[in-house]
């Protein structure tokens, strides 16, 4: 049974439990999502861990050459990202993360909080523990999660056609064994390499500029003729000269 089917069954069971208990599930919590369920409508000026969870999921909608801070504070940049997300999925574009926006996010995630088109194993072909990198295992895994949500946004913008991941997190030893750079962002869990799929490398390199990646390396940059590298590192570095990036 697929994870999406399991999620649907879980949501149905939990909704029925609420109804049988004598109450009617409200629009804001009716999903009873297996990963995370928001308990309030979120809007500009609010703060909290629920805002952080929202920011992770809309981090792929910061606008051209921008990065959304994941800081738990619903400021103008978060509002703008929510509006772009809403517009992308045909929702009322008001910048308020209410029941409709939350329901769309529920539909886009699996029970482990990854977006439905990407998985942890896909972004970690090195080991299953996320250990041995330049940061703690939990940090590397969290970095990979935000990368996946950015890729989900990019995938949707490219017509909901698949994006092929060829490399993600690497431990120091794994990075060395494949000839990775000594300062590779792969060891931080926030870098992903993309191979040709339905999209050309240049198509992906250009599109990545809109989805919160500080690093974009592709054709024209040494050693990147066969893939596009994107990362969330602290330094802005775009170089895919053959693609005009």
Buried (B, 14 or more C-beta within 10 A) or exposed (E): EEBEEEBEEBBEEBBEEBEEEEEEBEEBBBBBBBBBBBEEBBBBEBEEEBBBBBBBBBBBBBBEEBBBEBEBBBBEBBBBBBBBBBEBBEBEBBBBBBBBBBBBBBBBBBBEBBBBBBBBEBBBBBBEEBBBBBBEBEBBBBBBBBBBBBBBBBBBBBEEEEBBBBBBBBBBEBBEEEEBEEEBBBBBBBBBBBBBBEBEBBBBBBBBBBBBBBBBBBBBBEEBEEBBBBBBBEEEEBBBEBBEB
